[in-house]
Amino acid sequence: MNSKKLTYNKAIDELKTIIIEMENSEPDVEALNNNVKRAVDLIKFCRSELYITEENINKILEDADLN
């Protein structure tokens, strides 16, 4: 991933950019391969962030005895 700290919002923005690029051009095979690999990495990152957030929220609710 990038040297800057990747956040959920940055990952979503990058995914949108990849999709737009792929829709608006005919990338060569190497570019297509790289875009798909990067998109998969970003999707995995986003899923992980969502899972962690869900777990944290559930813990907060359990600790507050609201769940």
Secondary structure, 3 states (H helix, E strand, C coil): CCCCCCCHHHHHHHHHHHHHHHHHCCCCHHHHHHHHHHHHHHHHHHHHHHHHHHHHHHHHHHHCCCC
